[in-house]
Amino acid sequence: MPLYQYETIPTVPDEAVRRFEVKQSMNENALTRDPESGKPVRRVISGGYLMLKGEVGGESGAGSVPASQSCGGSCACHP
């Protein structure tokens, strides 16, 4: 099950925002209220984890893309 991040939506100026994580099924609706305080919440969209399968470290798989093509060769992820 995915882990989703939420944060409370401030209702008054300078109110502290509380961030928390909830393990939910992808079929479940997003939360609308903080389970602890009942305050309104929104789901936080953050960076994810991407794993490219390629010829890094001498290993390759069927249908893999060479690492030099996966990032254009402009980074420092390979020689």
C-alpha positions as CSV (number, residue, x, y, z in Angstrom):
1,M,0.0,0.0,0.0
2,P,1.3,3.5,-0.9
3,L,2.2,6.0,1.8
4,Y,0.6,9.4,1.3
5,Q,1.7,12.7,2.8
6,Y,-0.9,15.2,4.0
7,E,-0.8,18.6,5.6
8,T,-3.3,20.6,7.5
9,I,-4.7,23.7,5.8
10,P,-4.3,26.8,8.1
11,T,-7.6,28.5,8.9
12,V,-6.1,31.5,10.6
13,P,-2.9,33.5,9.9
14,D,0.3,32.1,11.4
15,E,-1.3,28.8,12.3
16,A,1.2,25.9,12.3
17,V,0.9,23.3,9.6
18,R,1.0,19.7,10.6
19,R,2.4,17.2,8.1
20,F,1.7,13.5,8.5
21,E,1.8,10.3,6.5
22,V,-1.0,7.7,6.0
23,K,-0.8,4.3,4.4
24,Q,-3.8,4.0,2.1
25,S,-5.0,1.9,-0.8
26,M,-4.9,3.5,-4.2
27,N,-8.6,2.9,-4.3
28,E,-9.3,4.9,-1.2
29,N,-10.4,8.5,-1.4
30,A,-8.0,11.2,-0.2
31,L,-8.5,12.3,3.3
32,T,-10.3,15.6,3.8
33,R,-9.8,15.9,7.6
34,D,-6.8,15.3,10.0
35,P,-7.6,12.1,11.9
36,E,-6.2,13.6,15.1
37,S,-7.5,17.2,15.1
38,G,-10.4,17.1,12.5
39,K,-8.8,20.1,10.7
40,P,-9.1,20.2,6.9
41,V,-6.1,18.7,5.0
42,R,-4.7,18.4,1.5
43,R,-2.6,15.7,0.0
44,V,1.0,16.8,-0.6
45,I,2.5,16.0,-3.9
46,S,6.3,15.4,-3.6
47,G,9.1,13.8,-5.7
48,G,9.0,10.1,-6.2
49,Y,11.5,7.4,-6.7
50,L,12.4,6.4,-10.2
51,M,14.6,3.5,-11.1
52,L,15.8,3.1,-14.6
53,K,17.0,-0.3,-15.8
54,G,20.0,0.0,-18.0
55,E,23.5,-0.9,-18.7
56,V,24.9,0.6,-15.5
57,G,27.7,-1.4,-13.8
58,G,27.9,-3.8,-16.7
59,E,24.4,-5.3,-16.2
60,S,21.7,-5.1,-18.8
61,G,18.2,-6.5,-19.1
62,A,15.9,-7.3,-21.9
63,G,14.6,-4.2,-23.4
64,S,16.9,-2.0,-21.3
65,V,18.1,1.4,-22.4
66,P,21.8,2.1,-22.1
67,A,22.5,4.6,-19.2
68,S,24.1,7.0,-21.7
69,Q,20.6,7.4,-23.4
70,S,18.5,7.4,-20.2
71,C,19.8,10.8,-19.1
72,G,21.3,12.1,-22.3
73,G,24.9,11.7,-20.9
74,S,24.9,15.2,-19.4
75,C,25.0,14.2,-15.8
76,A,27.6,12.5,-13.6
77,C,25.7,9.2,-13.1
78,H,28.0,7.3,-15.4
79,P,31.5,7.7,-16.9
